Amino acid sequence: MEITQASLRVLIDKDKLYRTPELNDKLFLHYKGFRKIQNLELYTGLKVLWLEGNGLDKIENLTGQSLLRTLYLHENVISKIENLEPCPLLDTINLSKNFIKKIENVSHLTKLTTLNLANNNLTSCESIEAVRTLPMLNALDIQVKRISFNKTLSKIY
């Protein structure tokens, strides 16, 4: 299924949101079978975006989401953190239950306080080292079955 203007109108009506896209501060697109983030350019007022439980394999097409504070992308098939530059105000990101091997491309997220990466493919201290670039981060969930900690752990924290 694709995110089209028509499918967005149906979902907005169902959720009793505004028909004028830019007036919506939230959008519920979870568990719909979407394979790609697209056609959200008109939704410039979003602060919270639910996209969990779809078949998304890439973070993309968030242009115009400069007000976005919370992004739910858990339970997808995402393998890389990328393309979040249009969202400088992000405070919370949930990327749990994906296929991410390394925390990367996050240094510009200076407002980020909560990052959930539980149940991904993080396996070493090196794979989580980029969290040091997040000045406001106070909650990090990297729960995994196994991370190999070595001497570099003390350098990260």
PAKOLPA-401734 format. One line per 5 residues: their letters; for each residue x, y, z of N, C-alpha, C, CB. Coordinates in steps of 0.2 Angstrom, whole numbers. Glycine has a CB too. Layout:
A	X:Y:Z:X:Y:Z:X:Y:Z:X:Y:Z; ...
***
This chain:
MEITQ	4:-6:0:0:0:0:4:6:0:-5:0:6; 2:11:-4:6:18:-4:3:23:0:7:20:-11; 7:28:3:4:34:6:2:39:0:9:37:11; -4:39:-2:-6:44:-7:-11:49:-4:-10:40:-12; -12:55:-7:-16:60:-5:-23:57:-3:-17:66:-10
ASLRV	-25:52:-7:-32:49:-6:-32:45:0:-34:45:-13; -27:41:1:-27:37:7:-26:41:13:-21:32:6; -22:46:13:-22:51:18:-28:54:20:-16:56:17; -32:56:15:-39:59:16:-43:54:20:-42:61:10; -43:48:18:-47:43:21:-45:42:28:-47:36:17
LIDKD	-39:42:30:-36:41:37:-38:47:41:-29:39:37; -37:53:38:-39:59:42:-46:59:44:-37:65:37; -50:57:39:-58:57:41:-59:52:46:-62:56:34; -56:46:46:-57:41:50:-55:43:57:-53:35:48; -49:47:58:-46:49:64:-49:56:66:-39:49:64
KLYRT	-54:59:62:-57:65:64:-52:71:65:-61:64:71; -47:71:60:-42:76:60:-44:81:55:-35:73:58; -40:87:54:-42:92:49:-40:90:42:-37:98:51; -45:92:38:-44:91:31:-39:96:28:-51:92:27; -38:101:31:-32:106:29:-26:103:32:-33:113:31
PELND	-21:100:27:-16:96:30:-11:100:35:-12:94:24; -10:106:33:-5:109:38:-7:111:45:-3:116:34; -14:110:46:-17:111:53:-16:105:57:-24:113:52; -14:100:55:-14:94:59:-7:93:62:-14:87:54; -7:92:69:0:92:72:1:84:74:-1:96:79
KLFLH	-3:80:72:-2:73:73:-5:69:67:-5:70:79; -2:63:65:-4:59:60:-3:52:61:0:61:53; -8:48:61:-8:41:63:-8:37:56:-14:39:67; -2:34:55:-1:30:49:2:23:51:4:34:44; 1:21:57:4:15:59:-1:9:57:4:15:67
YKGFR	3:3:56:0:-3:55:-5:-3:49:-4:-6:61; -2:0:43:-6:1:37:-3:-3:31:-7:8:35; 3:-6:32:6:-9:27:10:-5:22:1:-13:23; 11:1:24:15:6:19:22:4:18:15:13:22; 25:5:13:32:2:11:36:8:10:31:-2:5
KIQNL	34:14:10:38:20:9:35:26:12:39:21:1; 39:30:15:36:37:17:36:42:11:41:40:23; 30:44:10:29:49:4:23:53:5:29:45:-2; 23:58:1:17:63:0:15:66:7:11:59:-2; 20:68:11:18:71:17:20:79:17:22:68:23
ELYTG	22:81:11:25:88:10:20:93:13:26:89:3; 13:92:12:8:97:14:7:97:22:2:96:11; 9:92:25:8:91:32:14:95:36:7:84:34; 14:101:35:20:105:38:19:107:46:21:111:35; 13:105:49:12:107:56:13:101:60:5:109:57
LKVLW	15:95:58:16:89:62:21:90:67:18:83:57; 19:87:73:23:87:79:24:80:81:21:91:85; 20:75:79:20:68:81:18:64:75:16:66:87; 22:59:73:21:55:67:21:48:69:25:57:61; 16:44:68:16:37:70:16:33:63:9:35:73
LEGNG	22:30:62:23:25:56:25:18:58:28:29:52; 24:16:64:26:10:66:22:4:63:26:9:74; 25:-2:63:22:-8:61:20:-8:53:16:-8:65; 24:-4:49:23:-5:42:28:-9:39:23:3:39; 30:-8:33:35:-12:30:41:-7:27:33:-16:24
LDKIE	42:-2:31:46:4:29:54:1:29:46:10:33; 57:2:24:64:0:24:69:6:24:66:-5:18; 67:12:24:71:18:24:67:24:27:73:19:16; 71:28:30:69:34:33:70:39:27:72:37:39; 64:42:24:65:47:19:59:51:18:66:43:12
NLTGQ	60:56:14:54:61:12:51:64:18:49:57:8; 55:67:23:52:70:28:53:78:27:56:68:35; 54:80:21:55:87:20:49:91:22:57:88:12; 49:96:25:44:100:27:42:98:34:38:99:23; 45:94:37:43:92:44:48:95:49:44:84:45
SLLRT	49:101:49:53:105:53:51:106:60:55:112:50; 44:105:61:41:105:68:41:99:72:34:109:67; 42:93:68:42:87:71:46:86:77:44:81:66; 42:83:83:45:82:89:46:75:91:41:85:94; 41:71:88:41:64:90:40:59:84:36:62:95
LYLHE	44:54:83:44:50:77:44:43:79:49:52:72; 38:39:77:38:32:79:39:28:73:31:31:82; 44:25:73:46:20:67:48:13:69:52:23:63; 46:11:75:47:4:77:43:-1:73:46:4:85; 46:-7:73:43:-13:70:42:-12:62:36:-14:73
NVISK	48:-10:60:48:-9:52:54:-13:50:49:-2:50; 57:-12:44:63:-16:42:69:-11:40:61:-20:36; 69:-5:44:74:0:43:81:-3:45:72:6:47; 86:-2:41:93:-4:42:98:2:44:95:-8:36; 96:8:42:100:14:43:97:20:46:104:15:37
IENLE	100:23:50:97:30:53:100:35:48:99:32:60; 95:38:44:97:43:39:91:48:38:99:40:33; 93:53:34:88:58:31:83:61:37:84:54:26; 86:63:42:82:66:48:84:73:48:84:63:54; 88:76:44:90:83:44:84:88:43:95:84:38
PCPLL	79:86:40:73:91:40:70:92:46:68:89:34; 71:88:51:68:87:58:72:89:64:65:80:59; 75:96:64:80:98:69:77:98:76:82:104:67; 70:98:77:67:98:84:65:92:87:61:103:83; 67:86:83:66:80:86:68:79:93:69:74:81
DTINL	63:77:97:65:76:104:65:68:106:59:79:109; 61:64:102:60:57:104:59:53:97:54:56:108; 63:48:97:63:44:91:63:36:93:69:45:86; 58:33:91:58:25:92:59:22:86:51:24:95; 65:18:86:67:14:80:68:7:83:73:17:77
SKNFI	65:5:88:65:-2:91:62:-7:86:62:-3:97; 65:-13:86:63:-18:82:63:-17:74:55:-20:83; 69:-15:73:71:-14:66:78:-18:64:72:-6:64; 82:-16:60:88:-20:58:94:-15:58:87:-23:51; 94:-10:62:100:-5:62:106:-8:66:97:1:66
KKIEN	111:-8:62:118:-11:65:122:-5:68:122:-14:59; 121:1:67:125:6:69:121:13:70:131:7:65; 122:16:76:119:23:77:124:28:73:119:25:85; 121:31:68:124:36:64:120:41:61:128:32:58; 123:46:59:119:52:56:114:55:61:115:50:50
VSHLT	116:56:67:112:59:72:115:65:75:111:54:78; 121:67:73:124:73:77:120:79:76:131:74:74; 116:80:71:112:86:70:106:87:75:110:87:63; 104:81:78:98:81:82:100:83:89:96:73:82; 101:89:90:104:92:96:98:93:101:107:99:95
KLTTL	92:92:100:86:92:104:84:85:107:80:96:101; 87:80:104:85:73:105:86:71:112:89:68:101; 81:69:116:82:67:123:81:60:124:77:71:127; 77:57:119:75:50:120:76:46:113:68:49:122; 80:41:114:81:37:108:80:29:109:89:38:105
NLANN	76:26:106:74:19:108:77:15:102:67:18:109; 82:11:103:84:7:97:85:-1:100:92:9:95; 80:-2:104:80:-9:107:78:-14:102:75:-10:113; 81:-20:102:80:-25:98:82:-24:90:73:-27:98; 88:-21:89:91:-20:83:97:-24:82:92:-12:82
NLTSC	101:-23:78:107:-27:77:113:-23:79:108:-29:70; 113:-20:85:119:-17:88:123:-22:92:117:-11:92; 129:-22:90:133:-28:93:139:-26:97:134:-33:88; 141:-19:96:148:-17:99:147:-10:102:153:-18:94; 152:-8:106:152:-2:108:153:3:102:158:-1:113
ESIEA	157:1:97:158:5:91:151:7:88:163:2:87; 147:2:88:140:3:85:136:8:88:137:-3:84; 137:10:94:133:15:98:137:21:100:130:12:105; 143:22:98:147:27:99:145:34:97:154:26:96; 141:35:92:138:41:90:133:45:95:134:40:84
VRTLP	131:41:100:127:44:105:130:50:109:124:39:110; 137:49:109:141:55:112:140:61:109:148:53:112; 138:62:103:136:68:99:130:71:101:137:67:92; 126:68:105:119:70:107:119:74:114:114:64:107; 119:80:114:120:84:120:114:83:125:122:91:119
MLNAL	108:82:123:102:82:127:100:75:128:97:86:124; 103:70:126:101:63:127:101:61:134:105:59:122; 95:59:137:95:57:143:91:50:144:91:62:148; 89:47:138:86:41:139:88:37:132:78:41:139; 92:32:133:94:28:127:92:20:129:102:29:126
DIQVK	88:17:125:87:10:125:90:7:120:79:9:125; 95:3:121:99:-1:116:98:-9:118:106:1:116; 93:-11:122:92:-18:124:93:-22:118:85:-18:127; 97:-27:119:99:-32:113:101:-38:117:105:-30:109; 101:-43:113:103:-50:116:110:-50:118:101:-55:111
RISFN	114:-46:114:121:-47:116:125:-41:113:125:-53:113; 129:-37:117:133:-32:115:140:-34:118:131:-25:117; 145:-34:113:152:-35:116:155:-29:118:156:-38:110; 156:-28:125:159:-22:128:166:-24:129:156:-21:135; 170:-19:127:177:-19:128:180:-13:131:181:-20:121
KTLSK	186:-12:131:189:-6:134:187:1:132:197:-6:133; 184:1:126:182:8:123:175:10:127:181:7:116; 172:6:130:166:8:134:167:14:138:164:2:138; 173:14:142:174:20:146:175:26:142:180:19:150; 177:26:136:178:32:132:171:34:129:182:30:126
IY	166:30:129:160:32:126:156:36:132:155:26:124; 157:34:138:153:37:144:158:40:148:149:32:148
***
